Amino acid sequence: MTTTEPEKTEQNAGIGKELATGRFTDEMLDGMRALIGTELRTDACVNNEYATRLAILRFAEGIGDDNPLWSDEEYAAEGPFGEITAPPSFIFACLGSVQVGWRGLGGFHAETDVTFHRPIHVGDKITARVHFDGFDGPDVSKFAGRRIKDYLRQEYWNQNDELVARFICSRVRFERTEAQARRKSREIELPHPWTGEELERIEDDILAETPRGAEPRYWEDVSVGDEMDVVTKGPIGLTDEIAYIAAGAAPIPRLSAHGVALRRYRKHPRWAFRDPNTNALEPVYSVHYNDYAAKLQGAQLAYDVGIQRTCWQIHSLTHWAGDTGTLKAIHGQYRAHVYLSDVVRLGGRVVAKEVDEDGDSVVRLETWAWNQREQNVMPGTAVVALPRRSNA
């Protein structure tokens, strides 16, 4: 007998055509409280250990950042470090995040805080250590009813045991059935109906972008109220998401195929679902490139990755600061989905200048990321150290 419906067996009974639909329970909350302070295992989530030339190049291309400081050996030799360095966001290409607990619940990356302490040079070995620092809630949201917000502290260390960056990853967890029930109330026209003229203008804007590069942006020359150059991403397409995965920046745990994936899914059935269109097993992470999975998560269509959006924010900041500027800190909140077919324009404004406690001449910026629906999908802040003319 032939059938397109996979038979229910003891081995695959835990994997169906729906994403897992867990509920908040007192037992779950007590169990997660008991985990607070735990250092988490990271082996299944590490994508790169070494900042090789090709790993840096692949990552920069995966976020659409063509700054030659990350890729051109001759250009970088004349730069501030005399060699290729990685964009500050390369930490995410080593380890984007780790999954912990909340079995069967949906989740979105909600907020990011990163402090940067040292540059990553070509050849550096980066090791991530991750701690579960706790959670807030449950409280009530419009998106999916009850939710919690948890916190992972991710620290990235180089081969000399020097702290490179500290990333506080805040995520929202919710009950998928509630998110699905409210999906109709959030419907918008997708894919976005761009005209040919609009697309031409978008692409002209992208091609006109040029990083500040070797010309220093001096602290004395920056004034409160100055606006950053705009960096445009989009229309976001499937290949943009594939390129981001190929850059090593996202899957938690790593994506795998065939028998390797199947054995993992049999061990952890809640990591996967069976796509009714192909009958293939797909990971929960496929919400970022699979419309069916995204709808099960309560979204309209496939959407971007949270830290992918942060990588765009960092791209816009290093683009503006130039080779001799140093990104010290960023903050960003993820508001609304960025769907495939959307366009996001990233920018910011200088709101303060000062000499900080480290003695660095810094500017503080308000940053934003506006989509074509006039939504600021990532309000944020940044601190950038700039060179001074008196030290030139």
C-alpha positions in Angstrom: 0.0 0.0 0.0 1.3 3.5 -0.9 0.4 6.6 1.0 1.8 10.2 1.3 0.8 10.3 4.9 3.7 9.0 7.1 2.6 6.2 9.3 2.5 6.9 13.0 5.1 4.7 14.7 6.6 4.7 18.1 9.7 6.2 16.6 8.1 9.2 14.9 5.1 9.7 17.1 6.6 12.8 18.7 7.0 14.6 15.3 3.9 15.9 13.5 2.8 18.6 11.0 2.5 21.2 13.7 5.2 23.0 15.8 5.0 21.9 19.4 2.3 23.6 21.4 3.4 23.7 25.0 1.8 25.6 27.8 3.1 27.6 30.7 2.8 25.4 33.8 3.9 25.9 37.4 6.2 22.8 36.9 7.9 24.4 33.9 8.4 27.8 35.7 9.8 26.1 38.8 12.2 24.0 36.6 13.4 27.1 34.8 14.0 29.0 38.0 16.2 26.1 39.2 18.3 26.6 36.0 19.2 30.3 36.8 22.9 30.7 37.0 23.6 27.5 34.9 26.4 27.6 32.3 25.0 26.0 29.2 26.5 23.5 26.8 27.4 25.1 23.5 28.9 22.2 21.4 25.8 21.8 19.2 25.6 25.6 18.5 29.2 26.5 17.6 29.6 27.4 13.9 33.2 28.8 13.8 36.0 28.7 16.3 38.7 30.5 14.2 38.4 33.8 12.5 40.0 32.6 9.3 40.1 34.9 6.2 37.5 32.9 4.5 35.2 32.6 7.5 35.3 36.4 7.9 34.7 36.9 4.2 31.8 34.5 4.1 30.2 36.2 7.1 30.7 39.7 5.7 29.1 38.7 2.4 26.3 36.9 4.3 25.2 40.2 5.9 25.9 42.3 2.8 28.8 44.2 4.2 31.5 44.9 1.6 33.9 46.9 3.7 37.4 46.0 2.4 38.8 46.1 5.9 37.1 42.7 6.4 38.2 41.1 3.2 41.0 42.8 1.2 44.5 41.9 2.6 46.3 44.8 0.8 43.8 47.3 1.9 43.7 46.0 5.5 47.5 46.1 5.7 47.3 49.9 5.5 44.6 50.0 8.1 44.6 50.6 11.8 45.7 47.0 12.6 47.9 46.2 9.7 45.8 43.1 8.8 42.3 41.9 8.2 39.9 42.2 11.2 36.4 40.9 11.5 33.3 43.1 11.7 32.3 43.3 15.4 29.2 41.2 14.6 31.5 38.2 13.7 30.9 36.9 17.3 27.5 35.7 16.1 29.2 33.6 13.4 31.0 31.8 16.2 27.9 31.2 18.2 24.6 33.0 17.6 22.7 31.7 20.7 21.7 28.5 22.6 18.3 27.0 23.2 17.4 26.2 26.8 14.2 24.9 28.4 10.6 26.2 27.7 9.7 22.9 26.0 7.1 23.3 23.3 6.8 27.1 23.5 7.3 29.5 20.7 10.0 32.1 20.9 11.3 35.3 19.4 14.6 37.1 20.0 13.3 40.4 21.6 16.2 42.6 22.6 20.0 42.7 22.3 22.7 44.4 24.4 26.3 44.0 23.4 29.5 45.6 24.7 32.6 45.2 22.5 36.0 45.0 24.3 38.5 43.9 21.7 38.7 43.5 17.9 38.8 40.1 16.3 42.0 39.7 14.2 42.3 37.1 11.4 43.5 33.9 13.0 41.9 34.5 16.4 40.2 31.6 18.2 36.9 32.6 19.7 35.3 30.6 22.5 31.8 31.4 23.7 30.5 30.8 27.3 26.8 31.1 27.9 24.9 31.5 31.2 21.2 31.4 31.8 20.6 34.6 33.9 16.8 34.1 34.5 13.5 35.4 33.3 10.7 37.9 33.9 7.0 37.0 33.9 4.7 35.5 32.8 2.9 38.6 31.9 0.4 39.5 29.1 1.2 40.6 25.6 -1.0 41.5 22.6 0.9 39.1 20.4 0.2 35.8 22.1 -1.3 36.3 25.5 1.0 35.1 28.3 4.7 35.4 27.7 8.0 35.4 29.6 11.2 37.2 28.7 14.4 35.3 29.5 18.1 36.4 29.5 21.2 34.6 28.2 24.6 36.1 29.0 27.0 35.2 26.2 30.7 36.0 26.6 33.2 35.6 23.8 36.9 35.1 24.7 39.9 34.9 22.4 42.9 32.5 22.6 44.6 34.8 25.1 41.7 34.6 27.6 40.8 38.2 26.8 37.1 39.2 26.7 36.1 40.2 23.2 32.4 40.9 23.7 29.5 40.4 26.1 26.1 39.8 24.6 22.9 39.8 26.7 20.3 38.0 24.6 16.7 38.6 25.7 14.0 36.3 24.2 10.2 36.2 24.5 8.6 32.8 25.0 4.9 32.3 24.3 2.2 29.7 23.7 2.0 29.1 20.0 -1.7 28.3 20.0 -2.4 31.8 21.3 -0.2 33.4 18.7 -1.9 31.4 15.9 -5.3 32.4 17.1 -4.4 36.1 16.9 -2.5 35.9 13.5 -5.5 37.2 11.5 -5.6 40.4 13.5 -2.1 41.2 12.3 -2.5 40.5 8.6 -0.8 42.8 6.1 -0.4 42.6 2.3 2.5 40.2 1.6 4.6 39.9 -0.4 4.8 43.6 -0.5 3.5 44.9 -3.9 6.6 46.9 -5.1 6.4 48.7 -8.4 9.3 48.5 -10.9 10.1 52.2 -10.2 10.2 51.7 -6.5 12.6 48.7 -6.9 14.8 50.7 -9.2 15.1 53.5 -6.6 15.9 51.0 -3.8 18.6 49.3 -5.8 20.1 52.7 -6.8 20.3 53.7 -3.2 22.0 50.4 -2.3 24.6 50.8 -5.1 25.3 54.4 -4.0 26.3 53.3 -0.5 30.0 53.7 0.3 31.7 52.9 3.6 33.6 55.8 5.3 36.7 53.7 4.9 40.2 55.0 5.6 39.2 58.7 5.9 39.0 59.3 9.7 35.8 60.6 11.1 37.2 62.9 13.8 35.3 63.4 17.1 35.7 67.2 16.9 33.9 67.2 13.5 30.8 65.4 14.8 27.9 67.5 16.2 24.9 66.5 18.2 22.0 66.2 15.7 24.2 64.8 12.9 22.6 61.9 11.1 24.3 58.7 9.9 24.4 57.6 6.3 21.5 55.3 5.5 22.1 51.6 4.8 19.4 49.8 2.9 18.6 46.1 3.1 16.1 44.5 0.8 13.8 43.5 -0.6 14.7 40.7 1.7 14.7 37.4 -0.1 15.2 33.7 0.5 18.8 33.8 -0.6 19.5 36.6 1.9 18.4 34.1 4.6 20.4 31.2 3.1 23.5 33.5 2.9 23.1 34.3 6.5 22.9 30.7 7.5 25.9 29.8 5.2 27.8 32.6 7.0 27.5 30.5 10.1 25.6 33.1 12.1 22.3 31.7 13.0 21.2 28.1 13.7 20.6 27.1 17.3 21.4 24.2 17.2 23.3 23.9 13.9 21.3 22.9 10.8 22.1 19.4 9.5 20.8 17.1 6.8 19.6 13.5 6.2 20.7 10.9 8.8 22.5 13.4 11.0 19.3 15.5 11.3 17.0 12.6 11.6 18.9 11.1 14.6 18.8 14.5 16.3 15.0 14.9 15.7 14.3 11.4 17.0 16.2 12.3 20.2 14.5 15.8 20.4 11.1 15.6 18.6 10.2 19.1 19.6 13.1 20.5 17.4 11.2 19.5 14.2 8.0 19.2 12.3 6.9 17.4 9.1 6.3 19.8 6.3 3.0 18.7 4.7 4.1 19.9 1.2 7.3 17.9 1.0 6.9 15.3 3.9 10.4 16.3 4.9 11.3 16.9 8.5 12.2 20.6 9.1 13.7 22.3 12.1 11.8 24.9 14.1 14.4 27.4 12.9 12.9 27.1 9.4 10.4 29.8 10.3 13.0 32.1 8.7 12.7 30.5 5.3 9.5 28.4 5.4 6.1 30.1 5.2 4.3 27.1 6.6 6.5 27.1 9.7 6.3 30.8 10.1 2.5 30.7 10.2 2.6 28.0 12.8 4.6 30.4 14.9 1.9 33.1 14.6 3.6 35.1 11.9 2.3 35.9 8.4 5.2 34.6 6.3 8.9 33.7 6.7 10.8 36.5 8.5 14.3 37.6 9.3 16.5 36.5 12.3 16.8 38.8 15.3 20.6 39.0 15.4 20.6 39.2 11.6 18.9 42.6 12.1 21.5 43.5 14.7 24.3 42.6 12.2 22.7 45.1 9.8 22.7 47.7 12.6 26.4 47.1 13.2 27.1 47.3 9.5 25.5 50.7 9.4 27.5 51.9 12.3 30.9 50.7 11.1 30.0 52.1 7.6 29.5 55.5 9.2 32.4 55.4 11.8 35.1 54.5 9.3 38.2 52.2 9.8 39.5 54.2 12.7 36.3 54.3 14.7 35.6 51.7 17.3 32.1 50.3 18.2 31.9 50.1 22.0 28.3 49.2 22.6 24.9 48.6 21.0 21.3 48.1 22.1 18.4 47.1 20.0 14.8 46.1 20.4 13.0 44.0 17.8 9.6 45.5 17.0 7.5 43.7 14.3 8.6 41.1 11.9 10.8 41.8 8.9 9.1 39.6 6.3 10.6 38.3 3.1 9.9 41.1 0.5 10.3 43.9 3.1 12.9 46.7 2.8 14.6 48.1 5.9 16.5 51.4 5.9 19.0 51.7 8.8 20.3 55.0 10.2 20.8 57.0 13.3 21.4 60.4 14.9 24.1 61.7 17.3 22.5 62.6 20.6 25.6 63.2 22.8 29.4 63.6 22.8 31.7 63.0 25.8 34.9 61.5 27.1 33.9 58.3 28.8 35.3 56.6 31.9 37.9 54.7 29.7 39.2 58.1 28.4 37.8 57.5 24.9 36.2 60.3 22.9 32.8 58.8 22.2 29.5 59.8 20.5 26.2 58.3 21.6 23.7 57.6 18.9 20.0 56.9 18.6 19.6 54.2 15.9 16.6 53.0 13.9 15.5 50.6 11.2 12.4 51.7 9.2 10.5 49.4 6.9 8.3 50.5 4.0 5.2 50.4 6.4 6.8 53.3 8.4 7.5 51.0 11.3 10.7 51.4 13.3 11.4 47.6 13.5 14.6 48.0 15.6 14.9 51.2 17.8 18.2 51.2 19.4 21.3 53.0 20.7 25.0 52.8 20.1 28.3 54.1 21.5 31.2 54.7 19.1 34.7 55.9 19.9 36.3 58.2 17.3 39.8 59.5 16.9 40.7 63.1 17.8 42.5 65.6 15.7 44.8 66.4 18.6 46.1 62.8 18.5 46.4 62.6 14.7 
